[in-house]
Amino acid sequence: MSTPAFERRHALAAAAGISLLILVVELVAGFTANSLALLADATHVFADLSGMAVALAAIWIANRVTSPERTYGLYRLEILAATANALLLLALSAVILVEALDRLVHPPAVQPGWLVGVAIVALAGNLVSLRLLRPGRASLAVRGAYLEVLGDLLGALAVLVAGAVIVITGLQSADAVASIVIAGLIVPRAVRLLRESTDVLLEATPRDVDLDEVRHHILDTPGVLAVHDLHAWTITSGMNVVSAHVVMGPDGSPGALLDHLGECLSGDFDINHSTFQLETPEHVLWEAHHEAAAQSPSATETPQTRSP
């Protein structure tokens, strides 16, 4: 079973190749021109490139055949890759900010021609990458790469403006200001990516799934009396899962009920992985009795049972 990230792996690989080219050019130009802005953007691109490389590796590993030890395969590696990438971006932005503040106080001489020329090359490359990655934003890994390239585009624009300011006014501190802008571009999207990936790791309810609405749809199914222990979580980007205990009425048909629930969640919520435990009202009372006994094994009073 392929994931959205797997389907967009070729676009991700092409974007990674473009980022590698931009990285090499910015590193060479940054040291040649003594530009922190170029080196900061190169560091930014390196973080993005490493994130894409890890995501590509995770996509390949995650789509290998599952095993009895890992029945979902290694889908979560994509999420781990996104988490590591977000942490790396935050660390690098802190390094850039510290160095930029020092250069504001003691601005070195910068060769602005390099800034303008390399920024134009980076802008062109990032525009191509954005075009490649945009159709695949349903995947967390590809969406992360898209946001990274978008940040690179804005970073290259900041470098271009800094170079132009130095050419026109001779204000060398513009290079450090551009570096601070680049660090500021990194942080919000890194925090957002970290929050999304952490939610998946903590098995939080997916942001695009309204659990109350799912509950109402289940309860509206003919033959259903009640639903409890309803959970929704994400295995990897684009793969949401629901499980629930569904209490059937006397007129409920297990086969028809399961078919209806599966079609409902798939059609209305785009959830194709659902697990339902069908129960009778008598089983709910039995389950409640044993839960109460487990919590208070020495209790002598009759345990309270929840209604179906």
C-alpha positions as CSV (number, residue, x, y, z in Angstrom):
1,M,0.0,0.0,0.0
2,S,1.6,3.3,-1.1
3,T,1.4,6.5,0.9
4,P,1.0,10.0,-0.5
5,A,4.7,10.6,0.3
6,F,5.7,7.5,-1.7
7,E,3.6,8.7,-4.7
8,R,5.5,12.0,-4.6
9,R,9.0,10.6,-4.1
10,H,10.3,11.5,-7.5
11,A,9.3,15.1,-7.0
12,L,10.9,15.1,-3.6
13,A,14.1,13.7,-5.1
14,A,14.2,16.3,-7.9
15,A,13.7,19.1,-5.3
16,A,16.5,17.6,-3.2
17,G,18.8,17.7,-6.3
18,I,18.0,21.4,-6.9
19,S,18.6,22.2,-3.2
20,L,22.0,20.4,-3.3
21,L,23.1,22.6,-6.3
22,I,21.9,25.8,-4.5
23,L,23.8,24.7,-1.3
24,V,27.1,24.2,-3.1
25,V,26.8,27.6,-4.9
26,E,25.9,29.5,-1.7
27,L,28.7,27.9,0.3
28,V,31.3,28.8,-2.2
29,A,29.9,32.3,-2.7
30,G,29.4,32.8,1.0
31,F,33.0,32.2,1.9
32,T,34.2,34.1,-1.1
33,A,32.1,37.2,-0.4
34,N,32.4,36.9,3.4
35,S,28.6,37.0,3.6
36,L,26.8,35.6,6.6
37,A,23.5,36.0,4.8
38,L,24.7,33.6,2.1
39,L,26.2,31.2,4.7
40,A,23.0,31.4,6.7
41,D,20.9,30.6,3.7
42,A,23.3,27.8,2.8
43,T,22.8,26.4,6.3
44,H,19.1,26.7,5.9
45,V,19.3,24.9,2.6
46,F,21.5,22.2,4.1
47,A,18.9,21.6,6.9
48,D,16.2,21.4,4.2
49,L,18.3,19.1,2.1
50,S,19.0,16.8,5.0
51,G,15.4,16.7,5.9
52,M,14.5,15.8,2.3
53,A,17.1,13.0,2.2
54,V,15.9,11.6,5.5
55,A,12.3,11.8,4.3
56,L,13.2,10.0,1.1
57,A,15.0,7.2,3.0
58,A,12.0,7.0,5.4
59,I,9.5,6.8,2.5
60,W,11.5,3.9,0.9
61,I,11.8,2.0,4.2
62,A,8.2,2.7,5.2
63,N,6.9,1.1,2.0
64,R,8.7,-2.1,2.4
65,V,6.7,-5.3,3.2
66,T,5.3,-5.5,6.7
67,S,6.2,-8.2,9.1
68,P,4.6,-9.9,12.1
69,E,6.8,-7.8,14.4
70,R,5.8,-4.5,12.6
71,T,2.3,-5.0,11.2
72,Y,2.2,-1.4,10.0
73,G,5.7,-1.6,8.6
74,L,7.8,1.4,9.3
75,Y,5.4,4.1,8.3
76,R,6.2,6.2,11.4
77,L,9.8,6.7,10.1
78,E,8.4,9.5,7.9
79,I,7.1,11.2,11.0
80,L,10.3,10.7,12.9
81,A,12.2,12.3,10.0
82,A,9.9,15.3,10.1
83,T,10.5,15.7,13.8
84,A,14.2,15.5,13.5
85,N,14.2,18.0,10.6
86,A,12.2,20.5,12.7
87,L,14.6,20.2,15.6
88,L,17.6,20.7,13.3
89,L,16.0,23.8,11.8
90,L,15.4,25.3,15.3
91,A,19.0,24.7,16.4
92,L,20.5,26.2,13.2
93,S,18.3,29.3,13.4
94,A,19.7,29.9,16.9
95,V,23.3,29.7,15.6
96,I,22.5,32.0,12.8
97,L,20.9,34.6,15.1
98,V,23.9,34.6,17.5
99,E,26.4,35.2,14.7
100,A,24.2,37.8,13.1
101,L,23.9,39.8,16.3
102,D,27.7,39.8,16.6
103,R,28.0,41.1,13.0
104,L,25.6,43.9,13.7
105,V,28.0,45.2,16.2
106,H,31.1,44.5,14.1
107,P,30.0,44.4,10.5
108,P,32.7,42.9,8.2
109,A,33.2,43.9,4.5
110,V,30.9,42.0,2.2
111,Q,31.1,41.7,-1.6
112,P,27.5,42.5,-2.6
113,G,27.8,41.4,-6.2
114,W,28.0,37.8,-5.1
115,L,24.9,38.2,-3.0
116,V,22.8,39.5,-5.9
117,G,24.0,37.0,-8.4
118,V,23.7,33.9,-6.2
119,A,20.3,35.1,-4.8
120,I,18.9,35.2,-8.4
121,V,20.1,31.6,-9.1
122,A,18.6,30.4,-5.8
123,L,15.3,32.2,-6.5
124,A,15.0,30.4,-9.9
125,G,15.9,27.0,-8.4
126,N,13.4,27.3,-5.6
127,L,10.6,28.3,-7.9
128,V,11.2,25.1,-9.9
129,S,11.2,23.1,-6.6
130,L,7.9,24.7,-5.4
131,R,6.3,23.7,-8.7
132,L,7.5,20.1,-8.3
133,L,6.3,19.8,-4.7
134,R,3.0,21.6,-4.7
135,P,0.8,18.7,-5.9
136,G,2.1,16.5,-3.0
137,R,1.2,18.6,0.0
138,A,-1.1,15.8,1.4
139,S,2.0,14.1,2.7
140,L,3.6,15.4,5.9
141,A,7.1,14.8,4.5
142,V,6.4,16.4,1.1
143,R,4.5,19.3,2.8
144,G,7.4,19.8,5.1
145,A,9.7,19.9,2.1
146,Y,7.4,22.4,0.3
147,L,7.5,24.7,3.4
148,E,11.2,24.4,3.5
149,V,11.7,25.4,-0.1
150,L,9.2,28.2,0.4
151,G,11.4,29.4,3.3
152,D,14.4,29.1,1.0
153,L,12.7,31.2,-1.6
154,L,12.1,34.0,1.0
155,G,15.6,33.6,2.3
156,A,17.1,34.0,-1.2
157,L,14.9,37.1,-1.6
158,A,16.3,38.5,1.7
159,V,19.8,37.9,0.4
160,L,19.0,39.7,-2.8
161,V,17.6,42.7,-1.0
162,A,20.7,42.8,1.3
163,G,23.0,42.7,-1.7
164,A,21.1,45.5,-3.4
165,V,21.1,47.7,-0.2
166,I,24.9,47.2,0.1
167,V,25.4,48.1,-3.5
168,I,23.2,51.2,-3.3
169,T,24.1,52.5,0.2
170,G,27.3,50.7,1.2
171,L,25.6,49.7,4.5
172,Q,27.5,46.4,5.4
173,S,25.2,45.6,8.3
174,A,22.4,44.8,5.8
175,D,24.1,41.3,5.4
176,A,23.6,40.6,9.1
177,V,20.0,42.0,9.0
178,A,19.2,39.6,6.2
179,S,20.7,36.7,8.3
180,I,18.3,37.6,11.1
181,V,15.4,37.7,8.7
182,I,16.4,34.2,7.4
183,A,16.5,32.9,11.0
184,G,13.1,34.4,11.6
185,L,11.7,32.6,8.5
186,I,12.9,29.3,9.8
187,V,11.5,29.3,13.3
188,P,7.7,29.5,12.7
189,R,7.5,26.7,10.1
190,A,9.9,24.5,12.1
191,V,7.6,24.9,15.1
192,R,4.6,24.1,13.0
193,L,6.2,21.0,11.5
194,L,7.3,19.9,15.0
195,R,3.8,20.4,16.4
196,E,2.2,18.4,13.6
197,S,4.7,15.5,13.8
198,T,4.5,15.4,17.6
199,D,0.7,15.1,17.4
200,V,1.1,12.1,15.2
201,L,3.6,10.5,17.6
202,L,1.3,11.2,20.5
203,E,-1.6,9.7,18.5
204,A,-3.7,12.8,18.9
205,T,-7.0,13.0,17.0
206,P,-6.1,14.2,13.4
207,R,-6.8,17.9,12.8
208,D,-9.0,17.2,9.8
209,V,-11.2,14.6,11.7
210,D,-14.1,15.9,13.9
211,L,-14.6,13.0,16.3
212,D,-18.0,14.2,17.4
213,E,-19.1,14.2,13.8
214,V,-17.7,10.6,13.4
215,R,-19.7,9.6,16.5
216,H,-22.9,11.1,15.1
217,H,-22.4,9.2,11.8
218,I,-21.9,5.9,13.6
219,L,-25.0,6.5,15.8
220,D,-27.1,7.3,12.8
221,T,-26.3,3.9,11.3
222,P,-29.4,1.6,11.3
223,G,-29.1,-1.0,14.0
224,V,-26.7,0.9,16.2
225,L,-27.7,1.6,19.8
226,A,-24.5,3.2,21.1
227,V,-20.8,3.7,20.6
228,H,-18.0,3.9,23.1
229,D,-14.2,3.7,23.2
230,L,-14.1,5.8,20.0
231,H,-10.5,6.7,19.0
232,A,-8.9,8.3,15.9
233,W,-5.2,8.7,15.2
234,T,-2.7,8.9,12.4
235,I,-0.2,6.2,11.4
236,T,1.6,8.4,8.9
237,S,0.6,11.4,6.8
238,G,-2.5,10.6,4.8
239,M,-3.3,7.4,6.8
240,N,-5.9,8.1,9.5
241,V,-7.3,5.2,11.6
242,V,-10.5,4.9,13.6
243,S,-11.5,2.2,16.1
244,A,-14.7,1.9,18.1
245,H,-16.9,-0.4,20.1
246,V,-20.3,-0.4,18.5
247,V,-23.4,-1.7,20.4
248,M,-25.9,-3.4,18.1
249,G,-29.7,-3.5,18.6
250,P,-31.7,-6.7,18.2
251,D,-32.4,-5.8,14.6
252,G,-28.8,-5.1,13.7
253,S,-27.1,-7.2,11.0
254,P,-23.3,-7.5,11.6
255,G,-22.4,-7.8,8.0
256,A,-24.6,-4.9,6.8
257,L,-23.6,-2.8,9.7
258,L,-19.9,-3.2,9.1
259,D,-20.3,-2.5,5.4
260,H,-22.3,0.7,6.1
261,L,-19.8,2.0,8.7
262,G,-16.8,1.3,6.4
263,E,-18.5,3.1,3.5
264,C,-19.5,6.0,5.7
265,L,-16.1,6.7,7.2
266,S,-14.4,6.2,3.8
267,G,-16.8,8.4,1.9
268,D,-17.4,11.2,4.4
269,F,-14.1,11.3,6.3
270,D,-11.6,9.7,3.9
271,I,-10.7,7.1,6.6
272,N,-10.0,3.8,4.9
273,H,-8.6,2.0,8.0
274,S,-11.3,1.4,10.6
275,T,-11.8,-1.3,13.2
276,F,-15.1,-1.9,14.9
277,Q,-15.9,-4.2,17.8
278,L,-19.5,-5.2,17.6
279,E,-21.2,-5.7,20.9
280,T,-24.6,-6.6,22.3
281,P,-26.2,-4.6,25.2
282,E,-25.6,-7.7,27.4
283,H,-21.9,-7.6,26.6
284,V,-21.7,-4.0,27.5
285,L,-23.1,-4.8,31.0
286,W,-20.7,-7.7,31.3
287,E,-17.8,-5.5,30.3
288,A,-18.8,-2.8,32.8
289,H,-19.1,-5.3,35.6
290,H,-15.6,-6.7,35.0
291,E,-14.1,-3.2,34.7
292,A,-15.6,-2.3,38.0
293,A,-14.4,-5.5,39.6
294,A,-10.9,-4.8,38.3
295,Q,-10.8,-1.3,39.8
296,S,-12.3,-2.4,43.2
297,P,-11.8,-6.2,43.5
298,S,-12.6,-6.1,47.2
299,A,-15.8,-4.1,46.9
300,T,-18.9,-5.8,48.2
301,E,-21.5,-3.5,46.7
302,T,-23.0,-4.1,43.3
303,P,-20.9,-2.3,40.7
304,Q,-22.6,0.5,38.7
305,T,-22.9,-0.3,35.0
306,R,-23.1,2.2,32.2
307,S,-26.0,2.1,29.9
308,P,-25.3,1.1,26.3
